[in-house]
C-alpha cells in the first residue's frame, strides 16, 4: 500500500498537480469518476471489463490522493470504518440480508 501511495504522489508531483488536488477538487473528481464507472451499468449488466477497471482505477486514485491531501492513513481509516460498520451490522442480525442497520 505504501509503495502505491508513493507512486501516486510521485506521479502527481512530477506533473505539479498537487496545487489542483485540494480536498474539494478531489471530492468532486471522485464523484465524477464514480459516475463514469456507473455509466457502464446504466442500461444493463453487460460491460467491458477493461473499461470498468480503468474507471475503478480512476476512482481509487482520487480516493488515495484525497487521503494524502487530508493527511490520513488509508489502511487506518478503512479499518476504523469497518469497526464502526460491524457494530451497526452485527453478523447475527445482518448475515445474508441487505436491510439497513436501523431496520434490523
C-alpha positions as CSV (number, residue, x, y, z in Angstrom):
1,X,0.0,0.0,0.0
2,X,2.8,2.4,0.9
3,X,4.5,1.7,-2.4
4,X,1.3,2.5,-4.3
5,X,0.9,5.8,-2.4
6,X,4.5,6.7,-3.2
7,X,3.9,6.1,-6.9
8,X,0.8,8.2,-6.9
9,X,2.5,11.1,-5.1
10,X,5.5,10.8,-7.5
11,X,3.1,10.9,-10.5
12,X,1.3,13.9,-9.1
13,X,4.5,15.8,-8.1
14,X,6.2,15.2,-11.5
15,X,3.3,17.0,-13.1
16,X,2.9,19.7,-10.5
17,X,-0.7,18.7,-10.0
18,X,-0.7,18.9,-6.2
19,X,-1.8,22.6,-6.5
20,X,-5.1,21.3,-8.0
21,X,-5.7,18.5,-5.6
22,X,-7.5,20.2,-2.8
23,X,-9.9,18.1,-0.8
24,X,-12.8,19.9,-2.5
25,X,-11.5,19.2,-6.0
26,X,-10.6,15.6,-5.2
27,X,-14.1,15.0,-3.8
28,X,-15.6,16.4,-7.0
29,X,-13.2,14.2,-9.1
30,X,-14.2,11.1,-7.1
31,X,-17.9,11.8,-7.7
32,X,-17.3,12.4,-11.4
33,X,-15.2,9.3,-11.9
34,X,-17.7,7.2,-9.9
35,X,-20.4,8.4,-12.2
36,X,-18.3,7.4,-15.2
37,X,-17.9,4.0,-13.6
38,X,-21.7,3.7,-13.1
39,X,-22.4,4.7,-16.7
40,X,-21.1,1.3,-17.8
41,X,-24.0,-0.3,-16.0
42,X,-26.7,2.2,-16.9
43,X,-28.8,0.1,-19.2
44,X,-27.9,-3.5,-18.5
45,X,-25.3,-5.7,-16.8
46,X,-23.2,-6.1,-20.0
47,X,-20.0,-4.2,-19.7
48,X,-16.5,-4.0,-21.0
49,X,-14.3,-5.2,-18.1
50,X,-11.2,-3.3,-19.2
51,X,-13.1,0.0,-19.4
52,X,-14.8,-0.7,-16.0
53,X,-11.4,-1.5,-14.4
54,X,-9.9,1.8,-15.8
55,X,-12.8,3.8,-14.3
56,X,-12.4,1.9,-11.0
57,X,-8.7,2.8,-11.0
58,X,-9.6,6.5,-11.5
59,X,-11.9,6.4,-8.5
60,X,-9.3,4.7,-6.4
61,X,-6.5,7.0,-7.5
62,X,-8.5,10.1,-6.5
63,X,-9.5,8.4,-3.2
64,X,-5.9,7.7,-2.3
65,X,-4.9,11.3,-3.3
66,X,-7.7,12.7,-1.1
67,X,-6.4,10.6,1.8
68,X,-3.0,12.1,1.2
69,X,-4.4,15.6,1.0
70,X,-6.2,15.1,4.3
71,X,-3.0,13.5,5.8
72,X,-4.8,10.3,6.8
73,X,-3.7,6.7,6.6
74,X,-5.9,4.7,4.1
75,X,-5.5,1.4,6.0
76,X,-6.3,3.0,9.3
77,X,-9.4,4.8,8.1
78,X,-10.8,1.8,6.3
79,X,-10.3,-0.5,9.3
80,X,-11.8,2.2,11.6
81,X,-14.9,2.4,9.4
82,X,-15.2,-1.4,9.2
83,X,-15.2,-1.5,13.0
84,X,-18.0,1.1,13.2
85,X,-19.9,-0.7,10.5
86,X,-19.5,-4.1,12.3
87,X,-21.3,-2.5,15.3
88,X,-24.2,-1.3,13.1
89,X,-24.4,-4.6,11.3
90,X,-23.7,-7.5,13.8
91,X,-23.3,-10.8,12.0
92,X,-26.1,-12.5,13.8
93,X,-28.6,-9.8,12.5
94,X,-27.1,-8.8,9.2
95,X,-25.7,-12.0,7.7
96,X,-27.2,-12.6,4.2
97,X,-29.5,-9.7,4.2
98,X,-29.3,-6.1,2.9
99,X,-31.6,-4.4,5.4
100,X,-30.4,-1.1,6.6
101,X,-29.0,-1.1,10.2
102,X,-31.9,0.9,11.7
103,X,-34.3,-1.7,10.4
104,X,-32.5,-4.9,11.7
